[in-house]
Structures are given as structure tokens and as C-alpha cells.
Amino acid sequence: MTMTSDEYRAALDKLGINQQAAGRFFEVGSRTARRWALGEARVPNPVAMILQLMLKKRLKVEIPIWNEQARDFDSTQIWKLSAERKLE
């Protein structure tokens, strides 16, 4: 399953997440997510499949809350895909 950089950017836009958040979600660096968006690196098949499934099922990503004092993510917050929180 292939996904072009244009399709990748369009999927992120429709899901309402930026490249940095996508990098965190897929557990890659922000540079890697940016390279996918620019077409400098191929979007891995598992990433393409997850994004396409999210779009098909209209799932929304809930981004963990950033804790400025700790400069880290609140460990109680976990990435969630929620069928109850569908895209509009």
C-alpha cells in the first residue's frame, strides 16, 4: 500500500494533526514526519494503512496534554483513537 507525500499531508490535514503530532503518534522524530510530507522519504506502509483506516472509520486522534512545567507529556494521557470522537 503506497501513499504519496500529497496524500500523507491531506490525511493529516483532514485528521486535524500537524507533522510534529504525527511524528509523536507514529513514534518517529519530527524530521522523519517532515521528510514523509516533503516526499524526501517514502511513507511506510503501516503508517499509510493506519492513516487510511483512520480516515475510513472517521477516527480522531486525541493528542496528550503537554505539561509545560515538566516539559513532557503527562504520563496519564495516552494517544487514543476513539470511535465516539468521530471527525466532523
N, C-alpha and C positions, 0 to 999 in steps of 0.2 A: 504494500500500500504506500503510495507516494503522496507527498504533499509539497507543493511549491511554497516558496517564501511568501508569495502573494496570498495563497490560501491560508498559510500559517498566520499572517498578520490579520487577515479578515476574520479568522476564527477567534483570535484573541480579542479583536475589537467587538465582535458580536457577544462574546462571553463577558466583556467588560473588565478585562485584566490587561495590565501592561506587560512589557517584556521582562521587567525585573520580577514581577509577581509570578510570571510563567516560569522563570528560572527557578524560583524557590519552590513552586509547585512540583516541577519535574526534577527537583534536586540536582540542578546544574548551576553553574555560575551565570551571572548576568551576561557575561561576554558570550557564552555559548548560545544563550537565548537570542542575543542580538545577532549573532552570526547566522542563526536559522532565519531570522527575519530579513536579513540583508541578502540571503542566498549565498553566503560565503561558506556555509556548511549545510549538508543535507539534513532535513528534519527526520529524525529517526522514526522508523515505522511504528514503534509502540507509542510515541508521542502523537503522531498523526492519528493513530487509531483511537487514542483516548480523547483527543480534541473532537474528532468526528462523532464519537459516541456521545460526548457531552452535548454537542450541537443537536444531534438527532433526538436525544432524550430531553433536551432543553434543561440541562442541569446547570446550576450556578455554583461557582466557586466562592466559598466564604473564606476570605483572607484573614489569617490570625491577626490579633491586635498587637501592634508594636508598642513595646514598653520603653519609652524614651529614657527613663532613669537607668534601667538595666542594659539599654542598648541591645536588646534581644527580644525574641518573641516570647510571649507569655506561654510557658510550657503547658498550661491547661488548655490553650487554644490549639486545635488541630485542624488541618485542612479538611473540609467537609464537602462532599457532593450530596446535595440534598434534593430529593425529588419534590419535596414540599416547597422548595425555593426555586421555582422554575424561572427561566428567562422570560422577560416580557416581550 
